[in-house]
Amino acid sequence: MTEPGSGSARGLYTISVAAELAGIAPQSLRSYEERGLVAPARTDGGTRMYSDDDIARLRRVAELAAQGVNLAGIGRILDLEDENTRLRGDSPAAGRE
């Protein structure tokens, strides 16, 4: 299995449980993984293991899809949101000093 992360990044759920938690069909989860929208951890045997972070991301994918955004657009939106989060985490908060 890939090295487990701490807290919400640790792979805990199989695909069937993750699909139920996210309200998405298991086949859709496989499709989202193929398109790079989510990257679950894998056991040594290759079983997908979804984390709480993955479930949150899948819910965001479902939310965007329900708004009519296509998968390419969803991928771009998620990339931009990830970059925004990374940038906010890497820079000091304004007005702290």
C-alpha positions in Angstrom: 0.0 0.0 0.0 1.2 3.5 -0.6 2.5 5.2 2.6 -0.5 6.1 4.7 -0.9 9.8 5.4 -2.1 11.3 8.6 -5.8 12.0 9.3 -8.0 12.7 6.4 -5.4 11.7 3.7 -5.2 8.1 4.8 -6.9 5.5 2.5 -9.7 4.0 4.5 -12.6 3.1 2.2 -13.0 0.6 -0.6 -14.5 1.7 -3.9 -18.0 0.5 -3.0 -18.0 2.3 0.3 -16.5 5.5 -1.2 -19.1 5.4 -4.0 -21.9 5.2 -1.4 -20.3 8.0 0.8 -19.9 10.3 -2.2 -23.2 9.4 -3.9 -21.5 8.4 -7.1 -21.5 5.0 -9.0 -18.3 2.9 -8.6 -17.8 3.0 -12.4 -17.8 6.8 -12.3 -15.1 6.7 -9.6 -13.0 4.5 -11.9 -13.6 7.0 -14.8 -12.7 9.9 -12.6 -9.5 8.2 -11.6 -8.6 7.5 -15.3 -9.1 11.2 -16.0 -6.9 12.2 -13.0 -9.7 13.8 -11.0 -8.9 11.6 -8.0 -5.9 9.4 -7.1 -6.8 6.9 -4.4 -4.1 4.9 -2.6 -3.6 1.3 -3.6 -3.0 -1.8 -1.5 -0.1 -4.0 -2.5 -2.8 -6.1 -4.3 -4.0 -3.1 -6.3 -7.3 -2.4 -4.3 -8.3 1.2 -4.4 -8.5 2.8 -0.9 -10.2 6.2 -0.7 -9.4 8.7 2.0 -11.7 11.3 3.6 -10.0 13.9 1.4 -10.8 11.7 -1.7 -14.4 11.6 -0.6 -14.6 15.4 -0.2 -13.0 15.7 -3.7 -15.5 13.3 -5.2 -18.3 15.3 -3.7 -16.9 18.4 -5.3 -16.7 16.6 -8.6 -20.4 15.6 -8.3 -21.4 19.1 -7.3 -19.6 20.6 -10.4 -21.1 17.9 -12.7 -24.6 18.7 -11.3 -24.0 22.3 -12.3 -23.3 21.2 -15.9 -19.5 21.4 -15.9 -17.9 18.8 -18.2 -15.1 16.6 -16.9 -12.4 18.6 -18.6 -13.7 21.7 -16.9 -14.0 19.9 -13.6 -10.3 18.9 -13.8 -9.3 22.5 -14.6 -11.4 23.9 -11.7 -9.9 21.3 -9.3 -6.4 22.1 -10.4 -7.0 25.8 -9.8 -8.5 25.2 -6.4 -5.6 23.0 -5.4 -3.1 25.7 -6.6 -5.0 28.4 -4.7 -4.9 26.3 -1.5 -1.2 25.5 -2.0 -0.4 29.2 -2.5 -2.4 30.3 0.5 -0.5 27.7 2.6 2.9 28.6 1.3 2.6 32.4 1.9 2.3 34.2 5.2 -1.1 35.4 6.1 -1.6 39.1 5.4 -1.4 41.3 8.5 0.2 38.8 10.8 3.4 40.6 11.4 
